[in-house]
Protein backbone atom coordinates (compact mmCIF):
# COMPACT_ATOMS: atom_id res chain seq x y z
CA UNK A 1 0.00 0.00 0.00
CA UNK A 2 1.24 3.47 -0.84
CA UNK A 3 2.39 5.55 2.13
CA UNK A 4 1.67 9.20 2.86
CA UNK A 5 -2.10 8.91 3.07
CA UNK A 6 -4.34 11.19 5.09
CA UNK A 7 -6.16 8.83 7.45
CA UNK A 8 -8.43 11.25 9.30
CA UNK A 9 -8.79 14.47 11.20
CA UNK A 10 -6.18 14.63 13.97
CA UNK A 11 -7.58 17.63 15.85
CA UNK A 12 -8.72 21.23 15.66
CA UNK A 13 -6.43 23.66 17.48
CA UNK A 14 -8.06 26.59 19.29
CA UNK A 15 -6.30 29.49 21.02
CA UNK A 16 -7.46 30.16 24.59
CA UNK A 17 -6.62 32.83 27.17
CA UNK A 18 -7.31 30.80 30.32
CA UNK A 19 -6.54 27.08 30.06
CA UNK A 20 -8.34 26.08 33.26
CA UNK A 21 -11.51 27.95 32.29
CA UNK A 22 -11.45 26.48 28.79
CA UNK A 23 -10.88 22.93 30.04
CA UNK A 24 -13.79 23.39 32.45
CA UNK A 25 -16.02 24.71 29.64
CA UNK A 26 -15.29 21.83 27.27
CA UNK A 27 -15.68 19.25 30.05
CA UNK A 28 -19.08 20.73 30.93
CA UNK A 29 -19.94 20.55 27.24
CA UNK A 30 -19.29 16.78 27.36
CA UNK A 31 -15.62 16.46 26.39
CA UNK A 32 -13.13 14.33 28.34
CA UNK A 33 -9.70 15.71 29.21
CA UNK A 34 -7.26 13.24 27.63
CA UNK A 35 -3.91 14.97 28.19
CA UNK A 36 -2.25 18.18 29.30
CA UNK A 37 1.19 18.95 27.94
CA UNK A 38 3.69 21.78 28.22
CA UNK A 39 6.25 22.26 25.46
CA UNK A 40 7.03 25.94 25.80
CA UNK A 41 3.29 26.53 25.58
CA UNK A 42 0.45 24.90 27.54
CA UNK A 43 -1.62 22.42 25.55
CA UNK A 44 -4.68 20.36 26.45
CA UNK A 45 -6.32 17.65 24.37
CA UNK A 46 -10.00 16.92 24.93
CA UNK A 47 -12.18 14.38 23.14
CA UNK A 48 -15.83 13.62 22.57
CA UNK A 49 -16.48 10.65 20.31
CA UNK A 50 -14.16 11.05 17.33
CA UNK A 51 -13.77 14.82 17.86
CA UNK A 52 -10.44 15.95 19.33
CA UNK A 53 -9.81 19.57 20.29
CA UNK A 54 -6.36 20.92 21.11
CA UNK A 55 -6.46 23.96 23.38
CA UNK A 56 -3.43 26.23 23.08
CA UNK A 57 -2.95 28.80 25.83
CA UNK A 58 -1.58 31.99 24.34
CA UNK A 59 0.25 34.91 25.87
CA UNK A 60 0.93 36.61 22.53
CA UNK A 61 -1.80 39.22 22.12
CA UNK A 62 -1.24 39.46 18.36
CA UNK A 63 -2.97 36.08 18.02
CA UNK A 64 -6.46 36.42 19.51
CA UNK A 65 -8.09 33.81 21.73
CA UNK A 66 -11.16 32.03 20.45
CA UNK A 67 -9.70 31.69 16.97
CA UNK A 68 -9.24 28.33 15.27
CA UNK A 69 -5.48 28.23 14.80
CA UNK A 70 -5.19 25.17 12.58
CA UNK A 71 -6.78 21.99 11.27
CA UNK A 72 -4.59 18.91 11.65
CA UNK A 73 -4.86 15.83 9.47
CA UNK A 74 -3.54 12.46 10.64
CA UNK A 75 -1.14 10.86 8.17
CA UNK A 76 0.36 7.37 8.18
CA UNK A 77 3.86 8.54 7.15
CA UNK A 78 4.65 12.24 7.39
CA UNK A 79 7.71 12.19 5.16
CA UNK A 80 5.77 10.37 2.43
CA UNK A 81 2.77 12.72 2.86
CA UNK A 82 5.04 15.76 2.42
CA UNK A 83 6.71 14.17 -0.63
CA UNK A 84 3.29 13.40 -2.16
CA UNK A 85 2.06 16.96 -1.54
CA UNK A 86 5.23 18.43 -3.07
CA UNK A 87 4.90 16.12 -6.08
CA UNK A 88 1.36 17.47 -6.53
CA UNK A 89 2.49 21.10 -6.49
CA UNK A 90 1.71 21.80 -2.81
CA UNK A 91 4.88 23.24 -1.33
CA UNK A 92 5.69 21.93 2.15
CA UNK A 93 9.21 22.32 3.54
CA UNK A 94 10.27 18.85 4.73
CA UNK A 95 12.98 20.50 6.83
CA UNK A 96 10.19 21.90 9.03
CA UNK A 97 8.99 18.46 10.12
CA UNK A 98 9.43 18.38 13.87
CA UNK A 99 8.99 15.83 16.63
CA UNK A 100 7.52 16.30 20.10
CA UNK A 101 6.95 13.99 23.06
CA UNK A 102 3.29 15.01 23.39
CA UNK A 103 0.60 12.31 23.21
CA UNK A 104 3.21 9.55 23.41
CA UNK A 105 5.28 11.01 20.57
CA UNK A 106 4.30 12.77 17.37
CA UNK A 107 5.79 14.25 14.23
CA UNK A 108 4.18 17.26 12.60
CA UNK A 109 4.59 19.96 10.00
CA UNK A 110 2.56 23.11 9.38
CA UNK A 111 1.78 24.56 5.96
CA UNK A 112 -0.73 26.90 4.33
CA UNK A 113 -3.75 26.32 2.14
CA UNK A 114 -4.57 28.53 -0.84
CA UNK A 115 -6.31 31.18 1.28
CA UNK A 116 -3.66 31.23 4.00
CA UNK A 117 -5.44 28.74 6.25
CA UNK A 118 -3.02 27.00 8.59
CA UNK A 119 -2.91 23.23 8.09
CA UNK A 120 -0.92 20.50 9.79
CA UNK A 121 0.12 16.95 8.94
CA UNK A 122 0.23 14.98 12.20
CA UNK A 123 1.73 11.50 12.61
CA UNK A 124 1.50 9.50 15.82
CA UNK A 125 4.89 7.83 16.44
CA UNK A 126 4.52 4.34 17.78
N, CA, C and O of each residue as an XYZ file, in Angstrom:
504
protein
N       0.839     -1.185      0.000
C       0.000      0.000      0.000
C       0.881      1.244      0.000
O       1.898      1.295      0.692
N       0.493      2.218     -0.760
C       1.238      3.469     -0.840
C       1.186      4.206      0.491
O       0.147      4.241      1.150
N       2.305      4.789      0.881
C       2.389      5.547      2.133
C       2.119      7.018      1.876
O       2.115      7.470      0.731
N       1.895      7.755      2.945
C       1.673      9.197      2.859
C       0.214      9.565      2.743
O      -0.114     10.655      2.273
N      -0.669      8.674      3.163
C      -2.102      8.915      3.068
C      -2.628      9.696      4.259
O      -2.168      9.520      5.387
N      -3.591     10.555      3.997
C      -4.336     11.191      5.089
C      -5.309     10.137      5.583
O      -6.054      9.560      4.791
N      -5.311      9.880      6.886
C      -6.156      8.834      7.446
C      -7.294      9.370      8.297
O      -8.132      8.595      8.757
N      -7.341     10.667      8.516
C      -8.433     11.247      9.296
C      -8.081     12.627      9.805
O      -7.014     13.170      9.516
N      -8.997     13.175     10.563
C      -8.790     14.470     11.198
C      -8.092     14.226     12.527
O      -8.614     13.504     13.376
N      -6.922     14.816     12.714
C      -6.184     14.627     13.966
C      -6.813     15.458     15.085
O      -7.132     14.928     16.149
N      -6.989     16.744     14.847
C      -7.579     17.627     15.846
C      -7.806     19.004     15.248
O      -7.335     19.314     14.153
N      -8.536     19.819     15.989
C      -8.724     21.229     15.661
C      -8.085     22.012     16.794
O      -8.448     21.829     17.956
N      -7.138     22.881     16.470
C      -6.427     23.656     17.477
C      -7.092     25.009     17.683
O      -7.350     25.737     16.724
N      -7.369     25.342     18.951
C      -8.056     26.586     19.293
C      -7.231     27.352     20.322
O      -6.822     26.796     21.341
N      -6.991     28.634     20.047
C      -6.300     29.489     21.016
C      -7.234     29.823     22.172
O      -8.416     30.098     21.966
N      -6.693     29.797     23.394
C      -7.463     30.161     24.585
C      -6.621     31.086     25.461
O      -5.391     31.043     25.429
N      -7.305     31.925     26.244
C      -6.617     32.827     27.172
C      -6.395     32.178     28.532
O      -5.364     32.400     29.167
N      -7.348     31.385     28.977
C      -7.313     30.800     30.316
C      -7.536     29.298     30.182
O      -8.666     28.849     29.992
N      -6.464     28.526     30.280
C      -6.536     27.085     30.056
C      -7.526     26.421     31.003
O      -8.355     25.622     30.567
N      -7.453     26.736     32.281
C      -8.338     26.081     33.260
C      -9.803     26.357     32.942
O     -10.631     25.447     32.992
N     -10.124     27.594     32.619
C     -11.512     27.950     32.292
C     -11.975     27.247     31.024
O     -13.123     26.811     30.937
N     -11.086     27.136     30.039
C     -11.449     26.476     28.786
C     -11.626     24.977     28.977
O     -12.557     24.384     28.433
N     -10.729     24.359     29.754
C     -10.884     22.931     30.042
C     -12.215     22.693     30.742
O     -12.950     21.771     30.387
N     -12.526     23.517     31.728
C     -13.788     23.388     32.451
C     -14.977     23.513     31.494
O     -15.915     22.720     31.567
N     -14.944     24.493     30.608
C     -16.024     24.707     29.641
C     -16.240     23.468     28.773
O     -17.362     22.976     28.652
N     -15.156     22.965     28.168
C     -15.291     21.828     27.266
C     -15.697     20.555     28.008
O     -16.412     19.720     27.455
N     -15.247     20.399     29.255
C     -15.678     19.252     30.046
C     -17.170     19.351     30.342
O     -17.883     18.351     30.266
N     -17.649     20.545     30.679
C     -19.079     20.726     30.927
C     -19.892     20.516     29.656
O     -21.062     20.138     29.717
N     -19.280     20.759     28.519
C     -19.937     20.546     27.236
C     -20.030     19.050     26.901
O     -20.811     18.660     26.034
N     -19.244     18.218     27.579
C     -19.295     16.777     27.364
C     -17.986     16.159     26.907
O     -17.926     14.954     26.660
N     -16.928     16.971     26.789
C     -15.619     16.456     26.392
C     -14.913     15.837     27.599
O     -15.214     16.170     28.745
N     -13.976     14.939     27.325
C     -13.126     14.332     28.344
C     -11.712     14.856     28.163
O     -11.197     14.896     27.046
N     -11.086     15.259     29.259
C      -9.701     15.707     29.207
C      -8.809     14.484     29.055
O      -8.744     13.643     29.953
N      -8.118     14.382     27.917
C      -7.256     13.240     27.629
C      -5.818     13.476     28.054
O      -5.162     12.557     28.546
N      -5.314     14.696     27.872
C      -3.910     14.967     28.191
C      -3.688     16.461     28.321
O      -4.324     17.269     27.644
N      -2.767     16.807     29.211
C      -2.255     18.178     29.300
C      -0.751     18.078     29.089
O      -0.092     17.203     29.651
N      -0.223     18.968     28.284
C       1.195     18.954     27.940
C       1.735     20.374     28.058
O       0.980     21.344     27.997
N       3.039     20.481     28.227
C       3.693     21.781     28.219
C       4.997     21.635     27.453
O       5.919     20.948     27.893
N       5.060     22.286     26.310
C       6.252     22.255     25.461
C       6.580     23.686     25.054
O       6.614     24.018     23.869
N       6.820     24.523     26.052
C       7.034     25.943     25.801
C       5.716     26.696     25.750
O       5.694     27.921     25.873
N       4.642     25.991     25.574
C       3.287     26.525     25.582
C       2.405     25.451     26.214
O       2.670     24.259     26.063
N       1.359     25.872     26.921
C       0.453     24.905     27.536
C      -0.533     24.397     26.498
O      -1.135     25.172     25.756
N      -0.686     23.073     26.461
C      -1.625     22.421     25.551
C      -2.537     21.511     26.358
O      -2.134     20.963     27.384
N      -3.771     21.356     25.884
C      -4.680     20.362     26.452
C      -5.423     19.719     25.293
O      -5.826     20.390     24.343
N      -5.597     18.408     25.389
C      -6.320     17.651     24.368
C      -7.569     17.072     25.012
O      -7.495     16.359     26.012
N      -8.720     17.391     24.422
C      -9.999     16.921     24.934
C     -10.749     16.214     23.816
O     -10.682     16.623     22.657
N     -11.473     15.136     24.172
C     -12.179     14.379     23.142
C     -13.634     14.162     23.514
O     -14.015     14.124     24.684
N     -14.428     14.021     22.460
C     -15.830     13.619     22.567
C     -16.110     12.805     21.311
O     -16.124     13.344     20.204
N     -16.330     11.521     21.483
C     -16.483     10.654     20.312
C     -15.213     10.693     19.489
O     -14.124     10.464     20.014
N     -15.343     10.981     18.200
C     -14.165     11.054     17.329
C     -13.622     12.474     17.201
O     -12.680     12.710     16.443
N     -14.200     13.416     17.928
C     -13.766     14.819     17.859
C     -12.663     15.064     18.882
O     -12.837     14.770     20.065
N     -11.539     15.598     18.438
C     -10.435     15.946     19.331
C     -10.132     17.429     19.170
O      -9.903     17.910     18.061
N     -10.133     18.139     20.277
C      -9.808     19.565     20.291
C      -8.502     19.745     21.038
O      -8.303     19.182     22.114
N      -7.608     20.544     20.450
C      -6.355     20.918     21.105
C      -6.505     22.364     21.550
O      -6.675     23.257     20.720
N      -6.442     22.597     22.854
C      -6.464     23.957     23.382
C      -5.028     24.430     23.520
O      -4.171     23.704     24.024
N      -4.768     25.659     23.068
C      -3.429     26.227     23.078
C      -3.497     27.536     23.845
O      -4.083     28.509     23.369
N      -2.897     27.565     25.038
C      -2.945     28.798     25.832
C      -1.944     29.790     25.267
O      -0.763     29.481     25.109
N      -2.430     30.980     24.966
C      -1.576     31.992     24.340
C      -1.301     33.139     25.287
O      -2.139     33.505     26.111
N      -0.137     33.685     25.156
C       0.246     34.905     25.873
C       0.457     36.032     24.872
O       0.419     37.209     25.231
N       0.681     35.662     23.611
C       0.933     36.613     22.525
C      -0.387     37.257     22.121
O      -1.258     36.590     21.563
N      -0.539     38.534     22.395
C      -1.803     39.218     22.124
C      -2.034     39.495     20.639
O      -3.122     39.928     20.258
N      -1.028     39.252     19.793
C      -1.236     39.458     18.360
C      -2.034     38.306     17.744
O      -2.504     38.407     16.611
N      -2.184     37.226     18.485
C      -2.972     36.080     18.018
C      -4.150     35.928     18.980
O      -3.973     35.426     20.090
N      -5.334     36.346     18.578
C      -6.465     36.423     19.515
C      -6.998     35.059     19.953
O      -6.994     34.093     19.191
N      -7.455     35.013     21.200
C      -8.086     33.810     21.732
C      -9.421     33.593     21.033
O     -10.016     34.527     20.496
N      -9.876     32.358     21.049
C     -11.158     32.029     20.447
C     -11.079     31.768     18.957
O     -12.090     31.472     18.320
N      -9.893     31.873     18.403
C      -9.704     31.688     16.970
C      -9.211     30.265     16.720
O      -8.355     29.756     17.445
N      -9.767     29.624     15.676
C      -9.239     28.326     15.271
C      -7.872     28.584     14.659
O      -7.756     29.293     13.659
N      -6.853     28.018     15.249
C      -5.481     28.230     14.799
C      -5.132     27.347     13.621
O      -4.466     27.795     12.687
N      -5.573     26.091     13.649
C      -5.189     25.171     12.584
C      -6.097     23.954     12.559
O      -6.774     23.644     13.540
N      -6.100     23.275     11.429
C      -6.776     21.993     11.270
C      -5.691     20.969     10.974
O      -4.922     21.128     10.026
N      -5.629     19.922     11.780
C      -4.590     18.905     11.647
C      -5.171     17.624     11.077
O      -6.222     17.149     11.505
N      -4.458     17.079     10.100
C      -4.857     15.825      9.471
C      -3.875     14.741      9.859
O      -2.664     14.932      9.748
N      -4.382     13.600     10.315
C      -3.536     12.462     10.644
C      -3.021     11.847      9.348
O      -3.780     11.650      8.399
N      -1.735     11.549      9.317
C      -1.138     10.855      8.168
C      -0.419      9.610      8.668
O       0.003      9.546      9.823
N      -0.284      8.615      7.781
C       0.358      7.370      8.184
C       1.877      7.419      8.075
O       2.568      6.596      8.676
N       2.403      8.380      7.309
C       3.857      8.537      7.147
C       4.089      9.982      6.725
O       3.835     10.347      5.578
N       4.571     10.799      7.650
C       4.647     12.236      7.392
C       5.618     12.584      6.265
O       5.340     13.466      5.451
N       6.754     11.892      6.219
C       7.709     12.191      5.157
C       7.110     11.874      3.788
O       7.284     12.639      2.840
N       6.405     10.749      3.685
C       5.767     10.373      2.426
C       4.620     11.332      2.086
O       4.410     11.660      0.918
N       3.877     11.782      3.108
C       2.775     12.722      2.864
C       3.308     14.050      2.325
O       2.722     14.638      1.415
N       4.424     14.518      2.893
C       5.045     15.763      2.422
C       5.555     15.573      0.995
O       5.364     16.445      0.148
N       6.202     14.439      0.724
C       6.706     14.174     -0.626
C       5.561     14.121     -1.636
O       5.683     14.653     -2.739
N       4.456     13.487     -1.268
C       3.294     13.405     -2.157
C       2.725     14.799     -2.420
O       2.419     15.140     -3.562
N       2.585     15.602     -1.368
C       2.059     16.959     -1.537
C       2.969     17.765     -2.465
O       2.491     18.436     -3.380
N       4.279     17.695     -2.227
C       5.229     18.434     -3.066
C       5.155     17.961     -4.516
O       5.231     18.774     -5.438
N       5.008     16.662     -4.722
C       4.904     16.121     -6.084
C       3.635     16.614     -6.786
O       3.574     16.672     -8.014
N       2.626     16.967     -5.985
C       1.365     17.472     -6.532
C       1.291     18.999     -6.538
O       0.210     19.574     -6.672
N       2.442     19.648     -6.391
C       2.489     21.101     -6.489
C       2.118     21.853     -5.226
O       1.949     23.072     -5.267
N       1.986     21.158     -4.100
C       1.706     21.799     -2.813
C       3.029     21.878     -2.066
O       3.571     20.853     -1.653
N       3.544     23.067     -1.893
C       4.882     23.242     -1.330
C       4.843     23.143      0.189
O       4.232     23.969      0.867
N       5.510     22.113      0.707
C       5.688     21.928      2.149
C       7.174     21.677      2.371
O       7.758     20.797      1.738
N       7.783     22.442      3.260
C       9.206     22.322      3.541
C       9.449     21.139      4.473
O       9.138     21.210      5.662
N      10.004     20.052      3.938
C      10.266     18.848      4.727
C      11.219     19.125      5.886
O      11.196     18.416      6.892
N      12.054     20.150      5.751
C      12.984     20.499      6.832
C      12.244     21.022      8.066
O      12.820     21.095      9.151
N      10.978     21.383      7.903
C      10.190     21.903      9.029
C       9.428     20.811      9.771
O       8.692     21.104     10.713
N       9.595     19.555      9.359
C       8.993     18.455     10.123
C       9.668     18.430     11.488
O      10.895     18.425     11.588
N       8.854     18.413     12.531
C       9.427     18.380     13.875
C       8.823     17.224     14.656
O       7.809     16.647     14.262
N       9.457     16.904     15.753
C       8.989     15.834     16.633
C       8.777     16.425     18.017
O       9.471     17.354     18.429
N       7.793     15.860     18.730
C       7.516     16.303     20.096
C       7.064     15.094     20.913
O       6.486     14.153     20.369
N       7.329     15.123     22.216
C       6.952     13.988     23.061
C       5.475     13.977     23.453
O       5.048     13.081     24.181
N       4.688     14.947     22.992
C       3.287     15.011     23.389
C       2.521     13.797     22.868
O       2.865     13.234     21.829
N       1.488     13.403     23.593
C       0.598     12.306     23.209
C       1.352     11.011     22.906
O       0.938     10.241     22.040
N       2.443     10.772     23.606
C       3.211      9.554     23.406
C       4.222      9.636     22.281
O       4.906      8.656     21.988
N       4.325     10.788     21.650
C       5.280     11.007     20.572
C       4.583     11.267     19.247
O       3.783     10.457     18.778
N       4.898     12.404     18.655
C       4.296     12.765     17.372
C       5.354     13.397     16.480
O       6.405     13.835     16.948
N       5.056     13.436     15.184
C       5.794     14.255     14.225
C       4.749     15.138     13.557
O       3.624     14.703     13.314
N       5.125     16.379     13.262
C       4.178     17.263     12.603
C       4.885     18.287     11.735
O       6.082     18.538     11.870
N       4.100     18.870     10.839
C       4.588     19.958     10.001
C       3.403     20.844      9.656
O       2.323     20.351      9.333
N       3.607     22.137      9.725
C       2.563     23.108      9.381
C       2.806     23.637      7.979
O       3.948     23.750      7.532
N       1.711     23.962      7.287
C       1.779     24.562      5.959
C       0.492     25.326      5.723
O      -0.434     25.260      6.531
N       0.433     26.058      4.606
C      -0.734     26.898      4.327
C      -1.534     26.383      3.156
O      -0.994     25.827      2.199
N      -2.850     26.585      3.256
C      -3.750     26.324      2.142
C      -3.780     27.531      1.227
O      -3.089     28.518      1.483
N      -4.575     27.471      0.159
C      -4.573     28.526     -0.843
C      -5.059     29.879     -0.347
O      -4.733     30.903     -0.947
N      -5.833     29.907      0.741
C      -6.315     31.176      1.278
C      -5.595     31.560      2.563
O      -6.059     32.419      3.313
N      -4.446     30.909      2.811
C      -3.663     31.227      3.998
C      -4.079     30.444      5.232
O      -3.535     30.665      6.314
N      -5.042     29.526      5.086
C      -5.439     28.735      6.245
C      -4.269     27.870      6.691
O      -3.517     27.339      5.873
N      -4.134     27.744      8.001
C      -3.018     26.998      8.589
C      -3.427     25.534      8.713
O      -4.419     25.205      9.363
N      -2.647     24.664      8.081
C      -2.914     23.229      8.085
C      -1.734     22.486      8.688
O      -0.619     23.006      8.727
N      -1.978     21.274      9.156
C      -0.924     20.496      9.793
C      -1.068     19.030      9.394
O      -2.170     18.481      9.424
N       0.049     18.393      9.019
C       0.118     16.945      8.939
C       0.615     16.476     10.292
O       1.534     17.067     10.858
N       0.013     15.414     10.816
C       0.228     14.979     12.203
C       0.344     13.461     12.194
O      -0.613     12.763     11.857
N       1.526     12.946     12.567
C       1.735     11.501     12.610
C       1.999     11.068     14.041
O       2.882     11.607     14.708
N       1.233     10.098     14.508
C       1.504      9.501     15.821
C       2.690      8.555     15.650
O       2.679      7.702     14.763
N       3.705      8.698     16.487
C       4.885      7.833     16.438
C       4.659      6.702     17.419
O       4.379      6.921     18.597
N       4.784      5.512     16.919
C       4.517      4.339     17.785
C       5.796      3.666     18.197
O       5.764      2.671     18.921
